[in-house]
Amino acid sequence: MERFHHDSDWISKAMLKHAVRAGGKMLFRGLKSVVASYMPAVIVPLVTALLVIVLFITAYAVVFILPRQIVAEKVETAKARVVSLFSFATDDPEEEWVKELDRELQKKYEELTASWDDGLTEFQKEQAEQYKLSWAVLAAVDRVMGDPSINLDARGKIIMPQPEKHYEVLKPRFEWKESTITRVIEWKEKDCDPVYDEKGNKIGEDCDIEHRKKVEKEKVKLLTLADTYEAKYRYEYETVTTVEGKATLHSKKITTTKEVVKEITESGPYYSPLMGILSDNGMGNRESLEFVLELASVYDENYEYSLEDRWVGVNSIAVDFSKSYYSGGLGKIRWPLPEEYTALSSPFGWRSDPFTRERRFHTGLDIPAPRKTPVYTFADGLVRFAGRAGAYGKCVIVEHGDGYYTLYGHLSKIEVKEDEEIKKGDVLGLVGSTGRSTGPHLHFEVRKIDKERIKYKNPAVFFKH
């Protein structure tokens, strides 16, 4: 641990020294070029711009490059990695903050965030699990606010971590409604009476086939609102009835009636609670927010954030979906794959994430198909995005008017370009397994956007008739 901590100090100094040296060279070259090429009246704004660039490089090195360099070092445990990343103190007992306090703080972060499901049933936990707060966010908030190289208000003093206070602000809050799941179970049984001869000997049976039925009702609570530090998520439901099996002497027919999610509405303003904490400490700007989220993703490799584009859910796409560029409307539609590929490997709704095994809400349909199967446009529209999109891999997003958009993910090849108008049934790409995928399939989504309100629609509803 000690060796690693000293190594991290050395890396920190080396990275800062390198950043400053590189910035100085850039500034000198820039000034030399400006003096030789432009009039004195232009020099001042250009010099100012160059200084801003230098400051940006230095800050970037401290907040992004340095933590990632430290993470790359081999350490014995995940806890050691977190401690080394968070701590900017030593084991000197004269120091106000020492590494042992970091270890205790790490435990506190884990204990607090593990309490997110207190008082919930297992059924409720399954619905809300994806909204639990990562301990890494709490750690990143304290780290950024207490670092004098980032927070100017922290220079000359240590801003002590406040995990309990911050957790109360950032923890998820849920609202629920009562619902009933009704199951009608039917089967058949033989009802036989013995048959006797005149001497009273049993010679057979007289049987009738009787139809049996029983009704089971289960009271449950359904999630209606998840109010998180990222956004608010509201759930709307519809009642559906499904039938499994047949009522025979050897099998049962089970008719289940229950409410299922029809759509989810995501609304901003985004990261409002987190911005509130930062603003109270003189850091109420986008850059500080990015520092916190990026550092949290360094601490916890399973933590993902989407700041640039909340609609898509990955930060590799920077598209302003609050602006509409297609004047048409959602007219006639078609299935996005050839007719022989209609079976689903994962429907819209709750499922176990194939990678993390955690209970998460799947906002689209996964439709298996061989690699290079053509993918068709759902309806007439305008291509708003065509390229790589993080977990979606090669991805196309089409605007259809009236706030409707469709997304086609995990493609092996993209056949359209951004700002291209396409018609229903046009081939926009080929099935693949790019991005976060377990095999060749199309991930298909339908969403409706209204300013800062995003509704995740169940695509299957559009093909009911």
C-alpha positions in Angstrom: 0.0 0.0 0.0 2.7 2.4 1.0 4.7 1.8 -2.1 1.6 2.2 -4.2 0.7 5.5 -2.5 4.2 6.9 -3.0 4.1 5.8 -6.6 0.8 7.6 -7.0 2.4 10.8 -5.5 5.2 10.5 -8.0 2.9 9.9 -10.9 0.8 13.0 -9.8 3.9 15.2 -9.7 5.2 13.8 -13.0 1.9 14.2 -14.7 1.5 17.8 -13.5 5.0 18.6 -14.5 4.5 17.1 -17.9 1.2 19.0 -18.4 2.7 22.3 -17.4 5.8 21.8 -19.5 3.6 20.8 -22.5 1.4 23.8 -21.9 4.3 26.1 -21.7 5.7 24.9 -25.0 2.3 25.2 -26.6 1.9 28.8 -25.3 5.4 29.8 -26.6 4.8 28.4 -30.0 1.4 30.0 -30.2 2.8 33.4 -29.2 5.6 33.2 -31.7 3.2 32.4 -34.5 0.8 35.1 -33.5 3.5 37.8 -33.4 4.8 36.8 -36.8 1.4 36.6 -38.5 -1.1 39.0 -37.0 -1.6 42.6 -36.0 -1.2 43.7 -32.3 -4.9 44.3 -32.0 -5.5 40.5 -32.4 -2.8 39.3 -30.0 -4.7 39.8 -26.7 -7.7 37.6 -27.4 -5.5 34.9 -29.0 -3.2 34.9 -26.0 -6.2 34.6 -23.7 -7.5 31.6 -25.7 -4.1 29.9 -25.5 -4.0 30.4 -21.7 -7.4 28.8 -21.5 -6.1 25.8 -23.5 -3.1 25.4 -21.2 -5.4 25.5 -18.1 -7.7 23.0 -19.6 -4.8 20.6 -20.4 -3.5 20.9 -16.8 -7.0 20.2 -15.3 -7.6 17.3 -17.6 -4.3 15.7 -16.7 -5.1 16.0 -12.9 -8.7 14.8 -13.1 -8.8 12.3 -16.0 -5.3 11.1 -17.0 -3.9 10.8 -13.5 -6.7 8.6 -12.0 -6.6 6.3 -15.0 -2.8 6.0 -14.7 -3.2 5.0 -11.1 -5.9 2.5 -11.8 -3.7 0.9 -14.4 -1.2 0.1 -11.6 -1.4 -3.5 -10.2 -2.7 -3.5 -6.6 -3.8 -6.4 -4.4 -7.4 -5.4 -3.8 -10.1 -3.2 -5.1 -10.2 -1.4 -1.8 -6.5 -0.5 -2.1 -7.2 1.0 -5.6 -10.1 3.1 -4.1 -8.0 4.3 -1.2 -5.1 5.2 -3.3 -7.3 7.1 -5.7 -9.2 9.0 -3.1 -6.3 9.8 -0.6 -4.1 12.8 -1.1 -2.6 12.5 2.3 0.1 10.4 3.9 0.6 8.2 7.0 2.2 11.1 8.9 0.2 11.3 12.2 0.6 15.1 12.0 -1.5 15.3 8.9 -5.1 16.2 9.2 -6.2 13.4 6.9 -4.5 10.0 6.7 -5.0 6.8 4.7 -6.6 4.9 7.6 -9.5 7.4 7.5 -9.8 6.7 3.8 -10.3 3.0 4.6 -13.0 3.8 7.1 -14.6 6.2 4.6 -14.7 3.5 2.0 -16.7 1.3 4.3 -19.1 4.1 5.1 -19.8 4.7 1.3 -20.6 1.0 0.9 -22.8 0.8 4.0 -24.8 3.9 3.0 -25.4 2.9 -0.6 -26.2 -0.7 0.5 -29.2 0.6 2.5 -31.1 1.7 -0.6 -33.6 -1.2 -0.4 -34.4 -1.0 3.3 -38.1 -1.9 3.9 -38.7 -3.2 0.3 -40.0 -6.6 -0.6 -38.1 -8.9 -2.9 -40.6 -8.0 -5.7 -40.0 -4.3 -5.1 -36.2 -4.7 -5.1 -36.3 -6.4 -8.4 -38.1 -3.4 -9.9 -36.0 -0.7 -8.3 -32.5 -2.3 -8.3 -31.3 -0.4 -11.4 -31.8 2.9 -9.6 -29.6 2.2 -6.6 -26.9 4.8 -6.0 -23.3 3.7 -6.7 -20.9 4.2 -3.8 -18.5 5.6 -6.4 -20.6 8.7 -6.9 -20.4 9.6 -3.2 -16.6 9.0 -3.2 -16.2 11.2 -6.3 -18.2 14.0 -4.9 -16.0 14.2 -1.8 -12.9 13.7 -3.8 -13.6 16.5 -6.2 -14.9 19.0 -3.7 -11.9 18.4 -1.4 -9.2 18.6 -4.1 -7.6 22.1 -4.2 -6.4 21.5 -7.7 -10.0 21.3 -8.8 -12.1 23.2 -6.3 -10.6 26.7 -5.8 -12.6 27.2 -2.6 -10.7 24.2 -1.1 -7.3 25.9 -1.4 -5.6 26.3 1.9 -8.0 24.0 3.7 -9.5 20.5 3.6 -13.2 20.1 2.9 -14.1 17.1 5.0 -16.1 14.3 3.4 -19.8 14.3 4.3 -21.1 10.9 3.1 -24.3 10.8 5.3 -25.4 14.3 4.2 -24.7 13.7 0.5 -26.4 10.3 0.6 -29.6 11.9 1.9 -29.6 14.2 -1.0 -28.6 11.7 -3.7 -30.3 8.5 -2.6 -33.2 7.2 -4.8 -36.8 7.7 -3.6 -39.7 5.5 -4.9 -43.5 5.6 -5.1 -45.6 2.5 -5.5 -49.2 1.4 -6.2 -51.2 -1.6 -5.2 -51.9 -4.2 -7.9 -53.3 -7.7 -8.0 -52.0 -10.7 -10.1 -54.8 -13.1 -10.8 -54.0 -16.7 -11.9 -56.7 -19.1 -13.0 -55.4 -22.7 -12.9 -57.5 -25.3 -14.8 -57.0 -29.1 -15.2 -59.0 -32.3 -15.7 -59.5 -35.2 -13.3 -61.1 -38.6 -13.5 -64.0 -39.0 -11.2 -64.7 -42.8 -11.0 -67.2 -45.0 -9.2 -66.6 -48.7 -8.9 -68.9 -51.1 -10.8 -69.9 -54.5 -9.2 -71.6 -57.7 -10.5 -74.6 -59.4 -8.9 -72.3 -61.2 -6.5 -70.7 -58.0 -5.3 -67.4 -58.5 -7.1 -65.8 -55.3 -8.6 -65.8 -55.7 -12.3 -64.7 -52.2 -13.4 -65.2 -48.5 -13.0 -67.7 -45.9 -14.3 -65.6 -42.7 -14.9 -66.5 -39.2 -15.8 -63.9 -36.5 -16.8 -64.4 -33.6 -14.4 -63.0 -30.0 -15.2 -61.3 -28.5 -12.2 -60.4 -24.9 -11.6 -58.9 -22.7 -8.8 -58.2 -19.0 -8.6 -55.1 -17.5 -7.0 -54.7 -13.8 -6.2 -51.4 -12.2 -5.3 -51.2 -8.6 -4.0 -48.1 -6.7 -5.1 -46.7 -3.2 -5.3 -45.7 -1.8 -8.7 -43.2 1.0 -9.1 -44.8 4.2 -10.3 -41.9 6.7 -9.7 -38.2 6.5 -9.3 -36.8 9.9 -8.3 -33.0 9.6 -8.6 -30.0 12.0 -8.6 -29.9 11.6 -12.4 -33.6 12.0 -13.4 -37.2 11.1 -12.6 -38.7 8.0 -14.1 -42.5 7.5 -14.2 -44.1 4.2 -15.1 -47.5 3.6 -16.8 -49.1 0.2 -16.9 -51.7 -1.7 -18.9 -53.5 -4.9 -18.0 -52.7 -8.0 -20.1 -53.8 -11.6 -20.0 -51.6 -14.5 -21.0 -52.4 -18.2 -21.3 -50.0 -21.1 -20.9 -50.6 -24.8 -21.4 -53.8 -26.8 -21.8 -56.2 -28.3 -19.3 -55.8 -32.0 -19.7 -55.5 -35.0 -17.4 -51.7 -34.6 -17.4 -51.2 -30.8 -17.8 -52.6 -27.5 -16.5 -53.8 -24.4 -18.2 -52.8 -21.2 -16.4 -54.4 -17.9 -17.3 -52.6 -14.9 -15.8 -54.0 -11.4 -15.6 -51.7 -8.6 -14.4 -50.5 -5.1 -15.1 -47.3 -4.8 -17.1 -45.3 -1.7 -18.0 -46.7 0.1 -21.0 -44.1 3.0 -21.1 -41.6 4.8 -19.0 -41.3 8.6 -19.0 -37.9 10.0 -18.2 -37.7 13.7 -17.3 -35.2 16.3 -16.2 -33.7 18.6 -15.2 -30.9 16.0 -15.1 -28.4 15.6 -12.2 -30.2 18.3 -10.3 -29.5 17.0 -6.8 -25.9 16.5 -7.6 -25.6 20.0 -9.1 -27.2 21.4 -5.9 -24.4 19.9 -3.8 -21.7 21.2 -6.1 -23.3 24.7 -6.3 -23.4 24.9 -2.5 -19.6 24.5 -2.6 -18.9 27.0 -5.4 -18.7 24.4 -8.2 -22.1 24.7 -9.9 -20.9 24.3 -13.5 -20.9 21.5 -16.1 -17.1 21.0 -15.8 -17.4 20.1 -12.1 -20.3 17.7 -12.8 -18.3 16.0 -15.5 -15.3 15.7 -13.1 -17.5 13.9 -10.6 -19.1 11.5 -13.1 -15.9 10.7 -14.8 -14.1 10.0 -11.6 -17.0 7.8 -10.4 -16.6 5.7 -13.6 -12.9 5.3 -12.8 -13.6 4.1 -9.2 -16.3 1.7 -10.3 -15.9 0.0 -13.7 -19.6 -1.0 -13.6 -20.8 2.6 -13.2 -22.0 4.3 -16.4 -23.2 7.9 -16.9 -24.8 9.8 -19.7 -24.2 13.5 -19.6 -24.0 14.6 -23.2 -27.1 12.8 -24.4 -29.5 11.5 -21.8 -31.9 10.2 -24.5 -29.7 7.5 -25.9 -28.2 6.5 -22.6 -24.6 6.6 -23.7 -22.2 9.5 -23.6 -20.6 8.8 -27.0 -23.5 10.5 -28.8 -23.9 14.3 -28.8 -27.3 14.9 -30.6 -29.8 17.5 -29.5 -33.1 15.6 -29.6 -35.0 18.6 -28.3 -34.9 20.0 -31.8 -37.0 18.4 -34.5 -35.9 18.3 -38.2 -38.5 16.1 -39.8 -41.8 17.6 -40.7 -43.7 14.4 -41.3 -45.6 12.3 -38.9 -45.7 8.6 -37.8 -47.6 7.0 -40.6 -47.5 3.5 -41.8 -45.1 1.2 -40.1 -43.4 -2.2 -40.7 -41.5 -4.8 -38.7 -37.7 -3.9 -38.8 -36.6 -7.4 -39.9 -37.7 -9.9 -42.5 -41.0 -11.6 -41.6 -39.3 -14.9 -40.6 -37.5 -13.1 -37.7 -40.2 -12.2 -35.2 -39.3 -14.3 -32.1 -37.8 -12.3 -29.2 -34.8 -13.2 -27.1 -35.6 -10.3 -24.7 -38.9 -8.4 -24.7 -39.6 -4.9 -23.4 -39.7 -4.8 -19.6 -37.9 -6.2 -16.6 -35.2 -8.7 -17.1 -31.9 -10.0 -15.7 -29.1 -8.1 -17.4 -27.1 -10.7 -19.5 -23.8 -9.2 -18.3 -24.3 -8.1 -14.7 -27.2 -10.5 -13.8 -28.8 -7.5 -12.0 -32.5 -6.8 -12.5 -32.9 -4.0 -15.0 -35.5 -2.6 -17.3 -35.0 -3.3 -21.0 -36.3 -0.4 -23.0 -36.5 -2.2 -26.4 -36.9 -5.5 -28.1 -34.0 -7.9 -28.8 -34.7 -9.8 -32.0 -32.3 -12.6 -32.9 -31.3 -12.9 -36.6 -28.3 -14.2 -38.5 -25.4 -11.7 -39.1 -25.9 -9.5 -42.1 -29.7 -9.9 -42.1 -31.1 -6.6 -43.6 -32.6 -4.2 -41.1 -35.6 -2.1 -42.4 -36.8 1.4 -41.4 -39.8 1.3 -39.1 -41.5 4.3 -40.9 -40.6 7.3 -43.1 -38.1 9.6 -41.4 -34.8 11.4 -41.2 -31.6 9.8 -40.0 -30.4 11.8 -36.9 -27.5 9.5 -36.0 -25.4 6.9 -37.8 -22.3 5.6 -36.1 -20.8 4.0 -33.1 -22.8 4.5 -29.8 -21.1 2.9 -26.9 -23.0 -0.1 -25.6 -25.2 0.0 -28.7 -22.3 -0.6 -31.0 -23.0 0.5 -34.6 -26.3 2.3 -34.3 -28.8 4.3 -36.3 -31.4 6.7 -34.9 -34.3 7.8 -37.1 -36.7 10.7 -36.4 -40.2 10.1 -37.6 -42.0 13.3 -36.6 -44.5 14.0 -33.8 -41.7 13.4 -31.3 -41.2 9.7 -32.3 -37.7 8.2 -32.7 -36.5 4.7 -33.4 -33.1 3.2 -32.5 -31.5 0.2 -34.2 -28.5 -1.2 -32.3 -25.6 -3.7 -32.6 -25.5 -3.5 -36.4 -22.6 -5.0 -38.3 -22.8 -2.4 -41.1 -24.6 0.9 -41.5 -26.1 1.6 -44.9 -27.4 5.2 -44.4 -25.9 8.6 -43.5 -26.9 11.3 -41.1 -29.4 13.9 -42.4 -30.6 11.4 -45.0 -34.3 11.1 -45.6 -35.4 7.4 -45.8 -38.7 5.7 -46.4 -40.5 2.9 -44.6 -38.8 -0.4 -45.5 -35.5 1.1 -46.7 -32.5 -1.0 -45.6 -30.6 1.1 -43.0 -28.1 -1.5 -41.9 -27.3 -5.2 -41.3 -27.7 -7.3 -38.2 -24.6 -7.8 -36.1 -23.3 -8.1 -32.6 -21.3 -4.9 -32.1 -21.2 -3.1 -28.8 -22.5 -4.7 -25.6 -24.0 -7.8 -27.1 -24.0 -11.6 -26.5 -24.7 -12.6 -30.1 -26.2 -11.5 -33.5 -29.5 -9.7 -32.9 -31.2 -6.3 -33.5 -31.9 -4.1 -30.5 -35.0 -2.1 -31.5 -36.4 0.9 -29.6 -39.3 3.3 -30.0 -39.3 6.5 -27.9 -41.2 9.7 -27.9 -39.5 12.9 -26.8 -41.0 16.2 -25.6 -38.4 18.6 -24.5 -37.1 17.1 -21.2 -39.6 14.3 -21.2 -38.7 11.0 -22.8 -41.2 8.2 -23.1 -39.9 4.6 -23.7 -42.6 2.9 -25.7 -43.1 -0.9 -25.9 -42.5 -1.5 -29.6 -44.7 -4.6 -29.5 -47.7 -2.4 -29.0 -47.4 -1.0 -32.5 -47.7 -4.4 -34.0 -50.7 -5.8 -32.1 -53.1 -5.4 -35.1 
